[in-house]
């Protein structure tokens, strides 16, 4: 899976799943980067605290999980 940022809402996630999201904050050096759930059926993010939902700027797919060797 390619790790690249997709601009929200121009590019929407394809399925309901967890995604990494980026939201700028009042302090440009401390944006919010976390995991949020997106549901395309209702075109809505689930994120706590909810105040960050309107600030979402970009999203990306989660990386593959680590492999045990």
C-alpha positions as CSV (number, residue, x, y, z in Angstrom):
1,X,0.0,0.0,0.0
2,X,1.4,3.4,-1.0
3,X,1.9,5.7,1.9
4,X,0.7,9.1,0.7
5,X,-1.6,11.8,2.0
6,X,-5.0,12.2,0.2
7,X,-6.6,15.6,0.5
8,X,-10.0,15.6,2.3
9,X,-12.7,16.1,1.0
10,X,-11.4,16.0,-2.6
11,X,-10.4,12.4,-2.2
12,X,-12.5,10.3,0.1
13,X,-11.6,6.9,1.6
14,X,-13.0,4.0,-0.5
15,X,-14.5,1.9,2.4
16,X,-15.4,2.0,6.0
17,X,-12.2,1.4,7.9
18,X,-9.5,3.0,10.0
19,X,-7.3,5.7,8.4
20,X,-4.5,8.0,9.6
21,X,-5.7,11.5,9.5
22,X,-4.0,14.9,9.7
23,X,-5.5,18.0,11.1
24,X,-3.7,21.3,11.6
25,X,-3.9,23.1,14.9
26,X,-3.4,26.6,16.2
27,X,0.3,25.7,16.7
28,X,1.7,24.8,13.2
29,X,4.3,22.7,14.9
30,X,1.8,20.5,16.7
31,X,-0.8,19.2,14.2
32,X,-3.1,16.3,15.1
33,X,-2.0,13.0,13.5
34,X,-4.0,10.1,14.7
35,X,-6.3,7.2,13.6
36,X,-10.0,7.8,12.8
37,X,-12.8,5.7,11.4
38,X,-14.5,6.7,8.1
39,X,-17.9,5.4,7.0
40,X,-18.6,6.2,3.3
41,X,-22.3,5.2,3.6
42,X,-22.9,8.4,5.6
43,X,-19.8,10.3,4.5
44,X,-18.6,10.8,8.1
45,X,-15.6,10.4,10.3
46,X,-15.6,9.1,13.8
47,X,-12.9,10.7,15.9
48,X,-12.6,11.7,19.6
49,X,-12.6,14.5,20.5
50,X,-15.2,15.3,17.9
51,X,-14.0,18.9,17.7
52,X,-11.2,17.7,15.4
53,X,-13.5,16.3,12.7
54,X,-14.1,19.6,11.0
55,X,-10.3,20.3,11.0
56,X,-9.4,17.1,9.0
57,X,-7.2,18.1,6.1
58,X,-5.8,14.8,4.8
59,X,-5.9,11.1,5.3
60,X,-3.9,8.0,4.3
61,X,-4.2,4.3,4.5
62,X,-2.8,2.5,7.5
63,X,0.5,0.7,6.8
64,X,0.7,-3.0,6.8
65,X,1.1,-4.6,10.2
66,X,4.6,-5.8,11.2
67,X,5.5,-9.3,10.3
68,X,6.8,-11.8,12.8
69,X,10.1,-13.3,11.9
